[in-house]
Amino acid sequence: MQESKADFFIPDDTLHWQEVEPGVSRKIMAYDPSLMLMQVKFEKGGIGPIHHHVHVQISHVFSGVFEVQVDGTKKTLKAGDSFFVPSNLWHGVLCLEAGILIDTFSPMREDFL
């Protein structure tokens, strides 16, 4: 992001979805080197494969129902729930009911830009 007053406010209709897996798209909302905020939209059956990264991640279930796995433990989460993933812990999701996750990463995911 450029550093200007216009970048303090990010209208949703100026952001674009990018397909990352079948049935999974993401929209990067805002970021700087220390933090990134994004939406991830899942169709029913969409998978966020089991993976790990150095970034700390906090995710909020904005809508839908997800089976979330963190460090080998699975839980079913619904709209309003959240989960936390420390650095380098294996995690992934399976979408049980179409929905959106709001993901935050620290530091930002340069690999997503």
N, C-alpha and C positions, 0 to 999 in steps of 0.2 A: 504494500500500500504506500502511496505517496503520502508525505506529511503535509497536509493542508487542511483547512477547516472543513472543506467539503467531505473529507474522509471521516470526520467524526460521526457522521450520520450516513447510514447505509440502507437506502430503500430496498426492500425485498425484490421489487420488480426490476431492479438493475442487475440482479445476480442470476446466474445461469446454472442449470443442472448439468452434471457430467456423469454419464453412465460409467460405473467402475466394475460392475459384475452384472451378470444377468439378473434383472429384478432389483438392482441396487444402484441408486444415483446419489451424488453428493453435490452440495452447494456450499462453497466456502463463503462465510459471512463476513469475517473480519480477522485480521491477524497483525502481529508485529513479531519480532524475533523471540519474544518470551511467551507468547500465547496465541492460540488459534481457536476460533469458534466456527462450527460448521453444522449443517443439517445433512442427515443421511436418510434418504427415502427408500423404503423397502416395500416391494410387493409381497403378498403372502407367499411363503416358501423361499424368499430371498435369503441369501446366506452371506454373512460377514465371516469368512473362513478363520479358523483358529490361527492366530499369529501373535507375534510380540514385537515390541519396539522400545527404544530407550525413553520415549516420551511418557510422562504421567498423563493419564486420561481420566476424565470424569464425563459420564454420559447420562443424559436425562431422556426418559421415554416421554416424548411429547404426545404421541398418539400410537395406537396399535398395541400388540402383545408380542413379546419376544422371549425366546428361551436364550438366556445369557449364560455363558460359561466363562468363569474366571478361575485360573489355577486349578482346573479339574472339577470345580464345583459348579453345578447347574442350578439356576433359579428361573422361574417364569416371572417376568416383570410386565406391568401394564402402565398405561398412561399415568404420569405423576411420579413413577418410581425412578430411581437413579442407580448407577453403579460406578465403582471406583476401580481403576486398574493401575497399580504401581508400575514403575519402570521395569521393563523386561519380563513381565508376567504374561503367560500364554492366555489368550482370551478370544472369544468370537461370539457371534449371535446367529440365531435362526429365527426368522420372522414367522410367527404363528397367525397373526392378523395384521394386514397391511398397516404401516405406520411410519413415523419419523422419529429418529433419534437426534438429539442435539448433543454433539460431541465437542469437548474442549480438550486441547492438548497443550502441555507445557514441556519443553519449548515448542514453538510452532513446527508443523510437519512440512519441512522444506520439500520433501518428496511429493507432496500433493500439489505444488505450484507448477 
